[in-house]
């Protein structure tokens, strides 16, 4: 496979359809067999595009990773930590890569850009919650995340185990986030 020519920028309202596509395809690829099939099948592009439009208007930030040939291939959203009890001030709420582009550096690039965006917003640390059986858990550990907590949530009535990965100090690369 060719190397990707990745850049990361703040998402614009015109990106909502691409964000919805990446989000849905990632969920259907990642969570098949882990989350209820009814949930995965019910995800609509129209509904997710509206959700991403709303998220972009919120207090956090939404980032899009794009390749010069393929367009949008990944997304991340971030802001203040929602779980204050773990002592980490920033949070990456979502980080998803188009399944066709896994293993090509998009996740690393998005994580570094997310750390940079959190640093620009004066956050000093970060937490990411992941489904306990998500393969991304290995990625977060490889990127320096430490297991700092666990919880069980409910999705469509089913118990869903989650693990928190934390970075007490944000590692910012030399990649520049462009607007």
N, C-alpha and C positions, 0 to 999 in steps of 0.2 A: 504494500500500500504506500502511496505517496504521503509525504509529510504534510500536515495541515499548516496553512498559513493563518494562524489564529490571531484574532484581536478580541478584546473584551471592551464593551462600552455599556453605558447606562441604556436600559431598554427605553424605547419610545412607544407611544400608543400604536403606531403602525406595526410593531412587532408582536402584538397580542396573538395573532393567528399562529405564528411560528412558535411562540411560547406554549400555546395550547397543544400544538402537535407534538412538540418535544416532551411535554409533561405527560400527556396521555400515552404516547408510545413507550416512554420510560416506565411508567407505572405498570402498563400491561406486560412489559418484558420483565421487569424486576419483581413484581409482586404476584405473578401467576403462581397459584398454589399456596401463597402466603396470606392473601386477602380474599374476601368473598368474590367469586366470579361475577356476581350480580353488580357489585360496585365497579369492577373494572369494565364490564360491558356497558354500564350506564353512563360512563364518562363521555360527554359530548364536546365537540370542538367549539360550538357556539357558547356553551356554558363555561368552559374553561377560558375561552378568549375574554369573556366578560369578567371572569374572576381575575385574570391578569391585568385587565384594564383597571380594575378597582385597586389591585395591589400596587400598581404603579402610581396611583394617586395618594397612597398611604405615606406614613412617616419614614419608612425604611427605604431601601433601594432594591431595584431589580436590575440584574446584569444579564447581558446576552453575549455568548461567545459565538463568533462567526468566523467562517473560513472564506477566503476571497473567491473560491470556486463553488462551494457548496451552500453558502449562506449560513443561517443560524444552525448551530449544532449543539448548543448547551445553554443552560440558564442557571441563575442562582438568585435567591432573594435573601435579604438580611436586614437587621435592625437591632433594637435593644433586646437583651435576653428576657424571655418571658418567665423563666424559672429563676427567681432571684436567690433561691436557697442554696445554689451551688457556687456562689461567689464569682461568677463570670459575668461580665457586663454586656457583651455583644453576642449575637446569635446568627448563624446562617440557617434560615428556615428551610430552604430548599436548595438542592444542587443536583441537577439532572443533566445527563448527556444523552443525546440521540443514540439509541442502541446501535445504529450502524457505524458510529464513530467511537465506540468504547475502546480503550486501550491505546489511544493515539495522542494522549496528553491534554485533552480538553478538560478533564476533571482537575488535574494539577493546575492548569492555567486559571480555571474558574476559582479554585480555592485560593490561590495566590492573589487574584484580583479582588476577591471578597475580603480577604484579610486587609488588603490595601484600602478598600472602601470603608471598612470598619475603622481603620486607623485614622483616615481622613475625618471621620465623624467622632473622633476622640475616644473610641473604645480601646481598651488595653488587652482584652481577652475575648475568648469566643467559645461557644458551645454549639454542638450540632447533635440533634436527636435523630437516631436511625432505627428502623425496624431491626430487632435483634438478629433476624435471619437474612438481612439484606447483605449481599456481597460487598456493598460499599463499606461495611464495618472494617474489612481488611484494608481498604484504601485509606480510610481515616487514620487507622493505626500506623500505616506506612508513612503517612504524611505528618506524623508526630502527635496525633491526637491520643489522649489518655482516657481510658474509661473512668468517668467521674460520677456516674449515676445510672440508675435504671428505674423504669416505671412500667406499668401496664395500663394501656388506654383501651377504649372500646371503639371498634369500627364496625358499624352495622350489627351491633350486639355481640360481636366476637372479641374476646380478649386479644390484645395485640401487644406483645412485649417490645419495649424500646430500650435502647442503650444510649447514654449521653457520652459524647466524646468532647473533651475540653482541651483548649490551648490556653495556658495561663499567660502566655506572652505571644502576641501576634507576630508571625514571621512574614515580613513583607519583602517580596522579590523586587527586582528592578523593572518588572513589567509596568507599564504606565496605563492606567485606566483613562480612556478618552471619553469625552461627552458626546 
